[in-house]
Amino acid sequence: MTDLAEEALNLIQSHRQGILQSELWKQLNIDSRKCSRIVKRLLDAGQIERIEFRNEGIKTYLLRAKKKAADPSLILAGCEILPCIRCELECIPEECPLLLDWIYQLALEEYEE
């Protein structure tokens, strides 16, 4: 990926609700044609999605970063799934006994390896 394409992807990712393609090329300080080529590369790579959008009667596109699938190992400690996934309690994460036990289990596994 080129530096400009990486910069474009970072800009798109920094806007959770998406960024208009017409705004992207202005922020990158490039022309719309070059921006279209970069957007096509990112679309073809499956890194972004493009949604048709009308802004003051002018057709443009809203660009959003695609969410990556979560790595299952990030929510597992041994055979135990992160307790917050199925938890219905409203708690303070720093004080949650279920979460603290899970983190402790994860730390033990790291230490044993």
VENBELWO-V399699 format. One record per pair of residues at least 12 apart in sequence whose ideal C-beta (glycine too) atoms are under 8 Angstrom apart, sorted by sequence separation. I is the first residue (numbers start at 1). J is the second residue. If there is no record, write none. Layout:
I;J / I;J
//
This chain:
12;24 / 50;62 / 84;96 / 11;24 / 50;63 / 51;64 / 83;96 / 21;35 / 49;63 / 84;98 / 21;36 / 24;39 / 48;63 / 49;64 / 83;98 / 84;99 / 8;24 / 11;27 / 48;64 / 83;99 / 11;28 / 48;65 / 49;66 / 82;99 / 21;39 / 47;65 / 48;66 / 83;101 / 47;66 / 83;102 / 8;28 / 46;66 / 82;102 / 7;28 / 39;61 / 80;102 / 4;28 / 39;63 / 77;102 / 80;105 / 4;30 / 77;103 / 8;35 / 78;105 / 77;105 / 21;50 / 77;106 / 4;34 / 8;38 / 12;42 / 8;39 / 78;109 / 77;109 / 5;38 / 9;42 / 18;51 / 20;53 / 22;55 / 4;38 / 8;42 / 20;55 / 2;38 / 5;41 / 12;48 / 22;58 / 5;42 / 9;47 / 22;60 / 9;48 / 21;60 / 24;63 / 1;41 / 20;60 / 21;61 / 20;61 / 21;62 / 20;62 / 21;63 / 19;62 / 20;63 / 1;45 / 18;62 / 19;63 / 18;63 / 18;64 / 17;64 / 15;64 / 12;63 / 12;64 / 13;65 / 12;65 / 9;65
//
